[in-house]
Amino acid sequence: MADTIEFRGDYEDQSTDKGFQFEFHCQRCNNGVRTKFAASTVGTVTGALQIAGGLLGGIFGKAADIGNEVRSASWEKAHDSAFQNAWEEVKPHFVQCPRCSAWVCRQSCWNERKGMCKECAPDLGVEMAKAQSDRSVEEIHRHAAMAEEDKKLSTQYWRENIRASCPKCEAPLESNARFCPSCGEQLKSSSHCTQCGAKLSATARFCAECGTAVPTQE
């Protein structure tokens, strides 16, 4: 029984009558490794025989036909051997995932810590960075869709407790105002904590920074 040849599916045969060469590709990123060109002795000898036969003809021409038949069997045998050597040459660059069975490149698509390809076990750092980037893009699109008046508001205003209605007269507030346009009630306090100096909101009873009680105004 003939020996079998181990191989993986994603490869290209670049061999010619002059020699053998193969390309193997990662099944995830499609990056590849090309083996070194290995000259074919059988192909070279047959080529010389064909040239001589064409020039001299006759009996020697028949020898060229015989050479083609010999080359066919010998070349296939040499091709199989070259393919086996090529696979052994590039095999250290690839690894088969035990979960999905895909052959992937060790350099870019293999998660060494998890022992699986990055399709089955993604790099968490990369995924977190991608998620953060996607979130930033979403924020930009949302901000671009805001009204011009809202765009003028700085980040610190959005972090504050923006009220939709006045706490005194309950009139609706159309903007981030400091005073109610209906009754004049102060909506934002400019007071600061007497202990640490932190800015206090209008309804604060204790300082959010140090916990000091805010003195009540009579």
N, C-alpha and C positions, 0 to 999 in steps of 0.2 A: 504494500500500500504506500503510495507516494506521500511524502511529508506535506502537511498543509502550511499555508503562509498566513500569519496573523496580519490583519490590516484593519484600518478604520475607514468609514465611508467617505469622508470629505477630503478627497485628494484629487490632484490633476496629474496626468501622465504626460510629461513633456519630452519623452524619449523619441529619438529618431534612429535612422540606420547608422548614424555616426556614434551614437552612445545613448546613455540613460540618464534621465533627470526627472525628479518628481517634486510636486508642491503639496504640502499638507496644510490644511486650514483649520482654525479654531471654529467650532460649531456655534459659538456665541458671538464673538466679535468679528469673525472672518479674517483676522490677521493670519498670515501664513509663514511657513518656513520652507525654503527651497533647498534641496540637497545639491551637493556639488556635482558637476557634470562628470560622468564616468564613461570614458571612451569605450566603444565596443570593438573588440578585436575581430569578431566574426563579421561585423558590418564592414570594417575596413578592408579585410581580405576579400570579401565578396565584391566590393566595389571595384577593386583592382582587377579582379577576374572578369567582371563585366566589361570593363574598358578594353582589356586585352582581347576578349572574345569579339567585341564589336569591330576592332581593328583588323584582326586576322581572319575571323570567320571560320567556316569549315568545321573541322573537328574541334578546334579550340572553342568555337562558338557553342557547340553542344556541351562542352565542359562548363560553360557559363550557366547554362540552364540547370545542369546538375548541381552547380554551386548554389543556385537560388533555392533548390530544394533542401540542400544541406543547411544553408543559412537559415531557412525558415525554422527548422527544428532546433538548431543550435542557438539561434537568436532568441527564440522563446525561452529556452532554458536559461540563457544569460540574462534575459529580461527579468525572469522570476527571481533569480539570484540577486540582481541589482535592486529589485523592489524590496526584497527582504532586508538587504543591507541599508537601503534608504530609510525604511521604517525604524530600524534599530538606531540609525543616526539621529532621527528627529524625535524619537519617542520620549527622551528626557524633557522635551519642551512641552509635552502634553500630558494630561491626566484625565481619567474617566471619572465623572461624578457618580457616586454610588446611589444617588437618589433618582436622577433623570437619565443616567447612562450616557450623557453627552460627553464628547471629547473636547476639552477646552484647554486654552493655553495657560500655563502656570503664571506667566508674567502679569497678565491683566485680568483674567477671568476666574482665578482660583482663590477661594477663601481658605487660606492655610489653617487658620485657627479653628474653623468649623469643619474642615475636611469635606467640603462640598463646593460646587461651582457657585459663583456669585449670583446666578439666576435663582438658585434654590436657597442660598444663604447670603443675602446682600450684605455689603459692608455698611454697618450701621452709621459710621461717621459720614460716609458719602450720602446715605439716604437722608440723614438729618440735615446736612448742608443743602441738599436738593429741596427738602420740605421747607426749610427756612427761606430759600430763594423764591420758591413758589408763593410763599406767604407774602413776601415783600412785593412781588409783582402784583398780587391781588390787592394789596393796600394801595399801590400806585394807581391801579385802575379805578378803585373806589374813590380815591382822592380826585382823580381827573374828572369823575362824574359829579362831583359836588358843585353846588352853586358858587358863583364867584364870591359872594359874601362869606360863605363858609370857609373858602380857601384862605381868607385873610386871617382866620383864627390861628393862633400859634398852638404848638403842641401842649403847652402848659394849660391853656384854656380847656382843651379836651380832657385833660386829666382831672379838672375840677368838676364839682357837682353842678353841671349846667341845669338850670331849672326851666321847665316848660311853662310855668305859671307863677304869678306873684304869690308868696306865702301869706300876704296880708289881704289883698283884695281879690285874689285868684284870677286876675286878668291874664290872658294868654300873652306870653312873651315871644316875639317874633325873632329876636336876636339875642346874642350873649351880652345883655345889658348889665350895667352896674346898678341902675336904679329903675324902678317900675315906671313906665311911661304913663300909667293911669293914676297912681296914688303917690308916687315919689318914694316908695319904700326902698331903702338901701338893700340891694340884693347880694352884694359882695362886701365883705369887711376887709378893710386894709390894716386892721389891728394885728399886732404881733405878740407872741408869748413873752411875758415879762421875765421868764426864767431863761429860755434858750434863744429867743428872738425869732423863732419860726413863725411863718405867716399863718394866721388863723382864719378858718372859714366863718361865714356869718352865723352859722348855727352851732359852732363848736362849743362844747362845755369843758373839754379837756384838750390840751395840746397833743397833737398826733405824734410829735417827735419825742417829748420828754414826759408827757402825762400830767403836767401841771394844770390845776384847775383854772378855768378862765373866769375872772371876776365878773359877776353879773352887774348889768347896768340898770339903775333905777329909772 
